[in-house]
Amino acid sequence: MSVEGNGEEKLRLKINSKNKQKTIESTPISSLFSFTSPAVKRLLGWKQGDEEEKWAEKAVDSLVKKLKKKKGAMEELERALSCPGQPSKCVTIPRSLDGRLQVSHRKGLPHVIYCRVWRWPDLQSHHELKPLECCEFPFGSKQKEVCINPYHYRRVETPVLPPVLVPRHSEFNPHLSLLAKFRNTSLHSEPLMPHNATYPDSFQHPPCTPFPSSPSHMFSQSPNSISYPNSPGSSSGPGSPYQLTVETPPPPYHAREPPGAHNGRSMDAIAESQLVLSLPNGGKSADGEPENFQPVCYEEPQHWCSVAYYELNNRVGETFQASSRSILIDGFTDPSNNKNRFCLGLLSNVNRNSTIENTRRHIGKGVHLYYVGGEVYAECVSDSSIFVQSRNCNYQHGFHPATVCKIPSGCSLKIFNNQLFAQLLAQSVNHGFEVVYELTKMCTIRMSFVKGWGAEYHRQDVTSTPCWIEIHLHGPLQWLDKVLTQMGSPHNPISSVS
């Protein structure tokens, strides 16, 4: 019996040994040697939301390796994360050549990565972040070190736009019309071919000229008398007092706004004061009561913009309605109806020629559009440049309204500012229906891929470019619609034979 018992025991041990060997063989080698350090585990304890666990762990592990080389850096980061309401010091890592950090085949800006891990999992872009004044090494300051302390950044909030006050009764003399002047200048102010500007080289001047006391001045000057300080051929050099610091990374980088800018007043307060000053008696009657003005408020629509795709002068495919504040328009072929992507590679056109086909192949990653804090940014993520015609952007930078701006690969540009539009609209209502209606042109942005158009290109018009898109901004358009509806119709009758 003892011999048989020993035999069974040996057989059992042999089977168990084989099973253990199989288990070891079937286990990935990486998991046998994977080890999460206590420091990484502690920092992951403050992770927010449902950010991918493995990716977040690798991002934090990469950071810990860098911070361990600096005395007190780990302790300072843990102090900032554990006491978010308390002042904390900068926690820095060295800046890479292109400003970005690679974590597990994904590249991103370091302050965005760690703000996403520890504060805002839904963060999409660096445009959504602003450094606090206490931060000595913000990402936009172009220093050798970058602060990744998530509590040294704040998220950009969408400003509340003041309502536009539309006069209930027109004070205009119908016999003194702005229409003739409006028609003449609208025709003559447009060049035969749009001017061209390249970002950031041409952007060396202030964001915009002072608002005119009368918006009709925007349309009343002839091409010979009007001055566009930053149009091609301008004599103002880099030493001009109109020099502008470049605005969005990477590259170029955004210089910090000096402390005390606007004397501590918010942009909302400035916009409101400018709006009130543009009204007679500040919008009040002699006894201090509001005059006959109908307030028209701005409302955010469900879809902030729509995008239509064109090849030459033919529209192709359905219009894309953007509900996400961050959208990609690329040349690929994802058929999943993703609300964050408009894939132009999916769209077919039987009239497509070889030039269009070749251009479509070079769209690549295309353009990334962000709508953040009432501002629209375009980031060129294609290997080829994109070309943008935005009247709002051109007004900000003192360009001719029809100027086409080239955005090279890797650069981003603010192409629309709601606050600027609100100020122009508030002033325009005092100058008649036609002047307000002219602002509809500001709500449409045209953008071509790979091939440009304008004075420096053999294509004179956007409809001559192989692949281009037209973006309609719904919020400003709906606001204009409400204002124009309140204003009624033009004071100038038009006949069927005019």
C-alpha positions as CSV (number, residue, x, y, z in Angstrom):
1,M,0.0,0.0,0.0
2,S,2.8,2.4,0.9
3,V,4.4,1.8,-2.5
4,E,1.2,2.4,-4.3
5,G,0.6,5.6,-2.2
6,N,4.1,6.8,-3.1
7,G,3.4,6.2,-6.8
8,E,0.2,8.2,-6.7
9,E,1.9,11.0,-4.9
10,K,4.7,11.1,-7.4
11,L,2.2,11.1,-10.3
12,R,0.3,14.0,-8.7
13,L,3.4,16.0,-8.2
14,K,4.5,15.4,-11.8
15,I,1.1,16.6,-13.1
16,N,1.2,19.7,-10.9
17,S,4.7,20.5,-12.1
18,K,3.6,20.2,-15.7
19,N,0.6,22.5,-15.1
20,K,2.8,25.1,-13.4
21,Q,5.2,25.0,-16.4
22,K,2.2,25.5,-18.8
23,T,1.0,28.4,-16.8
24,I,4.4,30.1,-16.9
25,E,4.7,29.4,-20.6
26,S,1.3,30.9,-21.4
27,T,1.9,34.0,-19.3
28,P,3.3,37.0,-21.2
29,I,6.9,37.8,-20.2
30,S,6.1,41.5,-19.8
31,S,3.6,40.7,-17.0
32,L,6.1,38.5,-15.2
33,F,8.5,41.5,-14.9
34,S,5.9,44.3,-14.7
35,F,6.1,46.3,-11.5
36,T,4.3,49.5,-10.5
37,S,6.4,51.5,-8.1
38,P,4.9,52.7,-4.9
39,A,5.4,56.4,-6.1
40,V,3.4,55.7,-9.3
41,K,0.7,54.0,-7.3
42,R,0.4,56.9,-4.9
43,L,0.1,59.4,-7.8
44,L,-2.4,57.3,-9.6
45,G,-4.6,57.6,-6.5
46,W,-5.5,61.1,-7.5
47,K,-6.3,60.2,-11.1
48,Q,-9.6,61.6,-12.4
49,G,-12.3,60.1,-14.5
50,D,-12.0,57.1,-16.8
51,E,-8.7,58.0,-18.5
52,E,-7.2,54.7,-19.9
53,E,-5.6,53.0,-17.0
54,K,-2.6,51.6,-18.8
55,W,-1.9,54.9,-20.6
56,A,-2.3,57.0,-17.4
57,E,0.1,54.6,-15.6
58,K,2.7,54.9,-18.3
59,A,2.4,58.7,-18.3
60,V,2.8,58.9,-14.6
61,D,5.7,56.4,-14.6
62,S,7.5,58.5,-17.2
63,L,7.0,61.6,-15.1
64,V,8.2,59.9,-11.9
65,K,11.5,58.9,-13.6
66,K,12.1,62.5,-14.5
67,L,11.1,64.0,-11.2
68,K,13.3,61.6,-9.2
69,K,16.3,63.4,-10.6
70,K,15.2,66.6,-8.9
71,K,15.3,67.0,-5.2
72,G,11.9,67.7,-3.6
73,A,10.0,67.6,-7.0
74,M,8.0,64.4,-6.1
75,E,7.1,65.8,-2.7
76,E,5.9,69.1,-4.2
77,L,3.7,67.3,-6.8
78,E,2.1,65.1,-4.1
79,R,1.5,68.2,-1.9
80,A,-0.2,70.0,-4.8
81,L,-2.4,67.0,-5.6
82,S,-3.3,66.3,-2.0
83,C,-4.0,70.0,-1.1
84,P,-5.5,71.5,-4.3
85,G,-6.7,74.7,-2.5
86,Q,-3.3,75.5,-1.1
87,P,-0.5,77.4,-2.9
88,S,2.2,75.1,-4.4
89,K,5.4,75.5,-6.3
90,C,6.1,74.8,-10.0
91,V,6.9,71.1,-10.8
92,T,9.0,71.1,-13.9
93,I,10.4,68.7,-16.5
94,P,12.8,69.5,-19.4
95,R,11.1,70.9,-22.6
96,S,11.6,68.6,-25.6
97,L,12.6,69.9,-29.0
98,D,9.0,70.1,-30.4
99,G,7.5,70.8,-26.9
100,R,5.6,67.5,-26.9
101,L,5.9,64.3,-24.9
102,Q,5.4,60.8,-26.2
103,V,3.6,58.3,-24.0
104,S,2.9,54.8,-25.5
105,H,2.8,55.9,-29.1
106,R,0.7,59.0,-28.3
107,K,2.3,62.4,-28.5
108,G,0.9,65.4,-26.5
109,L,1.9,68.5,-24.7
110,P,3.1,67.7,-21.2
111,H,0.9,70.1,-19.2
112,V,-2.2,68.9,-21.2
113,I,-1.3,65.2,-20.5
114,Y,-1.0,65.7,-16.7
115,C,-4.0,68.1,-16.4
116,R,-6.0,65.4,-18.2
117,V,-4.8,62.7,-15.8
118,W,-5.3,64.7,-12.5
119,R,-8.0,67.3,-13.2
120,W,-10.0,67.3,-16.5
121,P,-10.3,63.9,-18.3
122,D,-12.2,65.5,-21.1
123,L,-9.5,68.1,-21.9
124,Q,-8.9,68.2,-25.7
125,S,-6.4,70.9,-26.4
126,H,-3.8,73.3,-24.9
127,H,-6.2,76.1,-26.1
128,E,-8.4,75.2,-23.2
129,L,-5.7,76.0,-20.6
130,K,-4.3,79.2,-19.2
131,P,-1.5,79.4,-16.7
132,L,-2.0,81.1,-13.3
133,E,0.0,84.2,-12.5
134,C,1.9,82.3,-9.8
135,C,3.3,79.8,-12.4
136,E,7.0,80.7,-13.2
137,F,7.4,78.0,-16.0
138,P,4.2,77.9,-18.0
139,F,4.2,76.0,-21.2
140,G,3.8,79.1,-23.4
141,S,6.9,80.9,-22.0
142,K,9.4,79.1,-24.1
143,Q,11.7,78.3,-21.2
144,K,13.9,75.2,-21.0
145,E,11.7,73.8,-18.2
146,V,7.9,73.3,-18.4
147,C,5.6,73.3,-15.3
148,I,3.3,70.3,-15.2
149,N,1.7,71.1,-11.9
150,P,-2.0,70.7,-12.8
151,Y,-3.0,73.3,-10.2
152,H,-0.9,76.0,-11.9
153,Y,-3.3,76.0,-14.9
154,R,-7.0,77.0,-15.1
155,R,-9.5,75.9,-17.7
156,V,-10.7,78.6,-20.1
157,E,-14.3,79.5,-19.5
158,T,-16.7,80.7,-22.2
159,P,-17.3,84.4,-21.6
160,V,-20.9,85.6,-21.3
161,L,-21.6,88.0,-24.2
162,P,-23.6,91.1,-23.4
163,P,-26.9,91.4,-25.3
164,V,-27.1,93.6,-28.4
165,L,-29.5,96.4,-27.8
166,V,-31.5,96.9,-31.0
167,P,-33.4,100.3,-31.3
168,R,-37.2,99.7,-31.4
169,H,-37.6,102.8,-33.6
170,S,-35.2,103.7,-36.3
171,E,-33.6,107.2,-36.0
172,F,-32.3,107.1,-39.5
173,N,-33.6,109.4,-42.3
174,P,-34.7,107.1,-45.1
175,H,-33.6,109.7,-47.6
176,L,-30.0,109.6,-46.3
177,S,-29.3,106.0,-47.1
178,L,-26.1,104.0,-46.4
179,L,-27.0,101.6,-49.2
180,A,-25.4,103.4,-52.1
181,K,-22.2,103.8,-50.2
182,F,-22.4,100.3,-48.9
183,R,-22.9,98.9,-52.5
184,N,-20.0,100.9,-54.0
185,T,-17.5,100.1,-51.2
186,S,-18.5,96.4,-51.1
187,L,-17.7,96.1,-54.8
188,H,-14.5,98.2,-54.7
189,S,-13.0,97.1,-51.4
190,E,-12.7,93.5,-52.7
191,P,-9.4,93.1,-54.6
192,L,-9.4,91.1,-57.9
193,M,-7.3,88.6,-56.1
194,P,-7.1,88.2,-52.3
195,H,-3.9,89.2,-50.5
196,N,-1.9,86.4,-48.9
197,A,-0.3,86.1,-45.5
198,T,1.8,83.3,-43.9
199,Y,1.5,82.4,-40.3
200,P,3.4,83.3,-38.2
201,D,5.8,85.3,-40.4
202,S,3.2,87.9,-41.5
203,F,1.7,88.3,-38.1
204,Q,4.0,91.0,-36.7
205,H,1.4,93.6,-35.7
206,P,-1.3,94.2,-33.0
207,P,-4.3,91.8,-33.0
208,C,-6.6,94.5,-34.4
209,T,-6.9,98.2,-35.0
210,P,-9.1,100.2,-32.6
211,F,-12.8,99.8,-33.2
212,P,-14.1,102.6,-35.5
213,S,-16.6,105.0,-34.0
214,S,-18.8,104.1,-36.9
215,P,-18.8,100.6,-38.4
216,S,-19.7,102.2,-41.7
217,H,-16.1,103.3,-41.8
218,M,-15.2,99.7,-42.4
219,F,-17.0,99.9,-45.8
220,S,-16.6,103.6,-46.7
221,Q,-12.9,103.8,-47.7
222,S,-11.7,103.2,-51.2
223,P,-8.8,100.8,-51.8
224,N,-6.5,103.7,-52.4
225,S,-7.2,105.3,-49.0
226,I,-7.7,102.4,-46.7
227,S,-4.8,101.2,-44.6
228,Y,-4.2,97.6,-43.7
229,P,-1.1,97.7,-41.6
230,N,-0.1,94.1,-42.0
231,S,-1.1,93.5,-45.6
232,P,1.7,92.2,-47.9
233,G,4.0,95.0,-48.9
234,S,3.4,97.0,-45.7
235,S,6.4,99.2,-44.8
236,S,6.1,98.5,-41.1
237,G,9.1,96.5,-40.0
238,P,9.7,94.2,-37.0
239,G,10.6,97.3,-35.0
240,S,7.2,98.8,-35.5
241,P,5.2,99.8,-32.4
242,Y,2.5,97.5,-33.8
243,Q,4.6,94.4,-33.2
244,L,2.5,91.4,-32.1
245,T,3.7,88.5,-30.0
246,V,2.9,85.2,-31.5
247,E,-0.1,83.5,-30.0
248,T,-0.4,79.7,-30.1
249,P,1.9,76.8,-29.5
250,P,3.4,74.5,-30.8
251,P,5.3,76.3,-32.6
252,P,5.3,79.3,-32.1
253,Y,4.6,79.9,-28.4
254,H,2.2,82.2,-26.6
255,A,3.9,84.9,-24.4
256,R,2.1,85.3,-21.0
257,E,-0.2,88.3,-20.6
258,P,1.5,90.7,-18.2
259,P,0.0,91.0,-14.7
260,G,-2.5,93.8,-14.4
261,A,-3.5,93.7,-18.1
262,H,-6.6,95.7,-18.7
263,N,-6.1,97.1,-15.1
264,G,-7.7,94.0,-13.7
265,R,-10.9,94.3,-15.8
266,S,-12.3,91.3,-17.4
267,M,-12.9,91.1,-21.2
268,D,-16.6,90.8,-20.4
269,A,-16.5,94.2,-18.5
270,I,-14.6,95.8,-21.3
271,A,-17.0,94.5,-23.9
272,E,-20.0,95.6,-21.9
273,S,-18.6,99.1,-21.4
274,Q,-17.8,99.5,-25.1
275,L,-21.3,98.3,-26.0
276,V,-22.9,100.9,-23.6
277,L,-20.6,103.7,-24.8
278,S,-21.7,103.0,-28.4
279,L,-25.3,103.8,-27.5
280,P,-26.7,107.4,-27.2
281,N,-26.6,108.5,-23.5
282,G,-25.2,105.1,-22.6
283,G,-28.5,103.5,-23.5
284,K,-30.6,105.5,-21.0
285,S,-32.9,108.5,-21.3
286,A,-32.6,111.8,-19.5
287,D,-34.4,110.5,-16.4
288,G,-32.1,107.4,-16.2
289,E,-34.7,104.9,-17.6
290,P,-33.7,102.5,-20.4
291,E,-34.6,103.9,-23.8
292,N,-36.5,102.0,-26.5
293,F,-34.0,99.2,-27.1
294,Q,-34.8,95.6,-27.5
295,P,-32.1,93.3,-26.0
296,V,-31.1,90.4,-28.2
297,C,-29.0,87.8,-26.3
298,Y,-26.5,85.3,-27.7
299,E,-27.4,81.6,-27.3
300,E,-25.1,78.6,-27.8
301,P,-26.7,76.3,-30.5
302,Q,-26.6,72.5,-30.3
303,H,-24.2,72.4,-33.3
304,W,-21.6,75.1,-33.1
305,C,-20.7,74.9,-36.8
306,S,-21.4,73.0,-40.0
307,V,-18.8,72.1,-42.6
308,A,-19.4,71.6,-46.3
309,Y,-16.8,70.0,-48.6
310,Y,-16.1,71.2,-52.1
311,E,-14.0,70.1,-55.1
312,L,-13.5,73.1,-57.4
313,N,-17.0,74.6,-57.6
314,N,-18.9,71.4,-56.8
315,R,-20.2,70.5,-53.4
316,V,-19.5,66.9,-52.5
317,G,-21.3,64.8,-49.8
318,E,-23.5,65.8,-47.0
319,T,-22.9,68.8,-44.6
320,F,-21.2,67.8,-41.4
321,Q,-22.8,69.1,-38.2
322,A,-20.4,69.7,-35.4
323,S,-21.7,69.0,-31.9
324,S,-18.3,68.2,-30.3
325,R,-16.1,71.3,-29.4
326,S,-13.1,69.5,-31.0
327,I,-13.4,68.1,-34.5
328,L,-11.0,66.6,-37.0
329,I,-11.4,67.1,-40.7
330,D,-9.1,64.6,-42.4
331,G,-8.5,62.7,-45.6
332,F,-9.1,59.2,-44.2
333,T,-12.0,56.8,-44.5
334,D,-13.6,56.0,-41.1
335,P,-17.2,54.9,-41.9
336,S,-18.4,54.8,-38.3
337,N,-20.2,58.2,-38.4
338,N,-17.9,59.5,-35.6
339,K,-19.2,62.8,-34.3
340,N,-15.7,64.1,-33.8
341,R,-14.4,63.4,-37.3
342,F,-15.4,64.4,-40.8
343,C,-13.6,62.0,-43.1
344,L,-13.3,63.4,-46.6
345,G,-11.7,60.2,-47.9
346,L,-15.1,58.6,-47.8
347,L,-16.7,61.0,-50.2
348,S,-17.0,60.0,-53.9
349,N,-17.4,62.3,-56.9
350,V,-17.6,60.9,-60.5
351,N,-16.3,64.3,-61.9
352,R,-13.1,64.1,-59.9
353,N,-9.9,64.7,-62.0
354,S,-6.3,63.6,-61.4
355,T,-5.4,66.9,-59.7
356,I,-8.2,66.5,-57.2
357,E,-7.2,62.8,-56.6
358,N,-3.6,63.8,-55.9
359,T,-4.6,66.6,-53.6
360,R,-6.9,64.4,-51.6
361,R,-4.1,61.9,-51.1
362,H,-2.1,64.7,-49.4
363,I,-4.8,65.9,-47.0
364,G,-3.7,63.3,-44.5
365,K,-4.6,64.2,-40.9
366,G,-6.0,67.5,-42.2
367,V,-7.1,70.2,-39.8
368,H,-8.2,70.1,-36.1
369,L,-10.8,72.7,-35.2
370,Y,-11.4,73.7,-31.6
371,Y,-14.2,75.8,-30.2
372,V,-12.9,77.0,-26.8
373,G,-14.0,79.9,-24.6
374,G,-15.9,81.6,-27.4
375,E,-12.9,81.3,-29.8
376,V,-12.3,79.1,-32.8
377,Y,-8.8,77.7,-33.5
378,A,-7.5,75.9,-36.6
379,E,-4.5,73.6,-36.1
380,C,-2.9,72.2,-39.2
381,V,-2.1,68.5,-38.4
382,S,-1.5,67.6,-42.1
383,D,2.0,67.4,-43.5
384,S,0.8,70.0,-46.1
385,S,-0.3,73.6,-45.3
386,I,-3.9,74.7,-45.1
387,F,-5.1,78.1,-46.3
388,V,-7.8,80.1,-44.4
389,Q,-9.9,83.1,-45.3
390,S,-11.6,84.5,-42.2
391,R,-12.8,88.1,-42.0
392,N,-12.8,88.0,-38.2
393,C,-9.2,86.9,-38.1
394,N,-8.2,89.4,-40.7
395,Y,-9.9,92.2,-38.8
396,Q,-8.0,91.2,-35.6
397,H,-4.7,91.4,-37.4
398,G,-5.3,94.5,-39.5
399,F,-5.4,92.6,-42.8
400,H,-7.6,93.2,-45.8
401,P,-10.9,91.4,-45.2
402,A,-10.3,89.0,-48.1
403,T,-6.8,88.0,-47.1
404,V,-5.9,84.3,-47.3
405,C,-3.7,83.1,-44.4
406,K,-1.4,80.1,-44.9
407,I,-1.1,77.9,-41.8
408,P,2.0,75.6,-42.1
409,S,2.0,72.1,-40.7
410,G,2.2,72.0,-36.9
411,C,0.9,75.6,-36.4
412,S,-2.5,76.7,-35.0
413,L,-4.3,80.1,-35.5
414,K,-7.3,81.7,-33.9
415,I,-9.7,82.2,-36.8
416,F,-12.7,83.5,-34.9
417,N,-13.4,85.5,-31.7
418,N,-16.9,85.8,-30.4
419,Q,-16.2,88.9,-28.3
420,L,-14.8,90.8,-31.3
421,F,-17.9,89.8,-33.3
422,A,-20.2,90.9,-30.4
423,Q,-18.5,94.3,-30.2
424,L,-18.8,94.9,-34.0
425,L,-22.4,93.8,-33.9
426,A,-23.3,96.0,-31.0
427,Q,-21.9,99.0,-32.8
428,S,-23.4,98.1,-36.2
429,V,-27.0,98.1,-35.0
430,N,-26.8,101.9,-34.7
431,H,-25.9,102.2,-38.4
432,G,-28.6,100.4,-40.2
433,F,-29.7,97.1,-41.5
434,E,-27.2,96.9,-44.4
435,V,-24.2,97.4,-42.1
436,V,-25.4,94.6,-39.8
437,Y,-26.2,92.3,-42.7
438,E,-22.6,92.8,-43.9
439,L,-21.4,90.9,-40.8
440,T,-22.9,87.7,-42.2
441,K,-19.8,87.4,-44.3
442,M,-17.8,87.2,-41.0
443,C,-19.7,84.1,-40.0
444,T,-18.4,82.0,-43.0
445,I,-14.8,80.7,-43.1
446,R,-13.3,79.1,-46.2
447,M,-10.3,76.8,-45.9
448,S,-8.4,74.9,-48.6
449,F,-6.1,71.9,-48.3
450,V,-2.6,71.6,-49.8
451,K,-3.3,74.2,-52.6
452,G,-3.6,78.0,-51.9
453,W,-5.3,80.8,-53.7
454,G,-4.8,84.5,-54.0
455,A,-2.3,87.0,-55.4
456,E,0.7,84.8,-54.8
457,Y,-0.9,81.7,-56.4
458,H,-2.1,81.0,-59.9
459,R,-5.5,80.1,-58.5
460,Q,-7.4,83.4,-58.0
461,D,-10.5,82.1,-56.2
462,V,-11.2,79.4,-53.6
463,T,-13.4,77.6,-56.2
464,S,-10.3,77.0,-58.3
465,T,-8.7,75.0,-55.5
466,P,-9.0,71.2,-55.7
467,C,-10.2,70.5,-52.2
468,W,-11.7,73.1,-49.8
469,I,-14.3,73.4,-47.0
470,E,-16.8,76.1,-46.0
471,I,-17.5,76.5,-42.3
472,H,-20.7,78.2,-41.1
473,L,-20.6,79.4,-37.5
474,H,-24.1,78.7,-36.1
475,G,-24.0,80.8,-32.9
476,P,-23.0,84.1,-34.6
477,L,-25.4,83.4,-37.5
478,Q,-28.3,82.8,-35.2
479,W,-27.5,85.9,-33.2
480,L,-27.4,87.9,-36.5
481,D,-30.7,86.4,-37.5
482,K,-32.4,87.5,-34.3
483,V,-30.9,91.1,-34.6
484,L,-31.9,91.4,-38.3
485,T,-35.4,90.1,-37.5
486,Q,-35.8,92.7,-34.8
487,M,-34.6,95.4,-37.1
488,G,-37.1,94.6,-39.8
489,S,-36.0,95.3,-43.3
490,P,-33.8,97.8,-45.1
491,H,-35.1,101.4,-45.3
492,N,-34.3,101.5,-49.0
493,P,-37.1,100.2,-51.2
494,I,-36.0,98.1,-54.2
495,S,-38.0,97.7,-57.3
496,S,-38.4,94.7,-59.6
497,V,-36.6,96.6,-62.4
498,S,-33.7,98.1,-60.4
